[in-house]
Amino acid sequence: MAKELKELTPRGENYSQWYQDLVIKADMAENSAVRGCMVIKPYGYAIWEKMQRVLDDMFKETGHQNAYFPLLIPKSFLSREADHVEGFAKECAVVTHYRLKNAADGSGVVVDPAARLEEELIIRPTSETIIWNTYRNWIHSYRDLPVLVNQWANVMRWEMRTRLFLRTAEFLWQEGHTAHATRAEAEEEALRMLNVYTAFAEKYMALPVLRGIKTASERFAGALETYCIEAMMQDGKALQAGTSHFLGQNFGKAFDVTFIDREGKTDYAWATSWGVSTRLIGALIMAHSDDNGLVLPPLLAPTQVVIVPIYRSAEQLAQISEKVAVIAGNLKARGITVKYDDADNRKPGWKFAEYELKGVPVRLAMGGRDLENGTVEVMRRDTLEKETVACEGIEAYVQKLLGEIQQNIYRKALDMRESRTVTVDTYDEFKAKIEEGCFIMAHWDGTAETEERIKSETKATIRCIPLEGDRTAAGQCMVTGRPSPQRVLFARAY
């Protein structure tokens, strides 16, 4: 394990390689035989399962129900909403045939040319079209509204340049799709779910985020407004951690989803969609981890406490195990996930390094002297600080410590973001600062032309028009000098 850690590229040397190394060495994911697709290994998937459980509860608390819709979407469905098909056309994987056959020369299987589909099917890049085609059968009156549905699923978006968790051709996510009787209700829903994502990111992921609105060029295909949360990674780049879209009546009109309102008039349903994906695992890694490995917030760590015995004989191990059984049982009774690693095929030092690499928040070690003194060694992963603590009351101590670690990880990330967020007024200053890796608040004239110029010249994009802060502070665009109603957030991004 010491060798494994030695081969972990330092962040300061090559941040991108550090990330790739860490995902592999911490046993979270690996590339698959299918180009652009990944295998999520049990440890990585355990984090996703924790995220799912928390988010699923948050969705249900706001009145949403889970459902499931087909993986395959008729090609004609994507053509019904012009902006939507234009936005996803270049990313779609297409099913053209429904059967294979053995090759005549015995070389293997080939596509049967006689089995071509009458209409090609698209592997879902997102599900608005298939879902709104279904809603047409569900919605007839205002009494049928709102429809508040969420789907946990996989999607496929053809990617040529991929990175584990952050950008893969196939990925896991949840996608909410809701229908409403009025514009106001739909807009309220879109913001409500943005706030759910914000609460999840900050409370559970220990990830401070900025809420905002996307510019027209960055807006979801088919949306009237896209809301987002943006987080800073340790290299100063931004990562979009969640989006919520107000879709207006675009999909209601495209799929003829009409209803009779309270006044007896016919109207089209109003729509939202919103989602987060397994890229949140990438955000978790890049925002908090260090050169020793993962640093996981306790609320999302698969194992919150690991206990390692240090013994010289089978008799001593038996005594330690007896003592640990009581401690572990009491910790579990408090809702804390515990692993007792008494495997005899690895030395304690190897285990210590492994659990540091995997980001287990708290490590307890108990040896012969601890048995005599009624103590246990406690190490916290976020700071690597060690302390010897009495066994009596250790459960309350550990529970409190887990809370402190969660808060400290969040505070550290927030301090980093605040120290690397700058305000600039000139384009020359902007160009200099963006090279340092930071969030930049600057004035922009609101035109797509200026936005594209900045992107092409600096590789920085407008991450959002912030919802927080002083939105009335008008000024002049740093590039053109034209009037600007407020500063917007620029950064290079993943």
Secondary structure, 3 states (H helix, E strand, C coil): CHHHHHCCCCCCCCHHHHHHHHHHHCCCEEECCCCCCEEECHHHHHHHHHHHHHHHHHHHHCCCEECCCCCEEEHHHHCCCHHHHHHHHHHCEEEEECCEEECCCCCCEEECHHHEEEEEEEECCCCHHHHHHHHHHHCCEHHHCCEEEEEEEEEECCCCCCECCCECCEEEEEEEEEEECCHHHHHHHHHHHHHHHHHHHHHCCCCCCEEEECCHHHCCCCCCEEEEEEEECCCCCEEEEEEEEEEECHHHHHCCCEEECCCCCEEECEEEEEEEECHHHHHHHHHHCECCECCCCHHHCCCCEEEEECCCCHHHHHHHHHHHHHHHHHHHHCCCCEEECCCCCCCHHHHHHHHHHCCCCEEEEECHHHHHHCEEEEEECCCCCEEEEECCCHHHHHHHHHHHHHHHHHHHHHHHHHHCEEECCCHHHHHHHHCCCCEEEEECCCCHHHHHHHHHHHCCEEEEEECCCCCCCCEECCCCCCEECCEEEEECEC
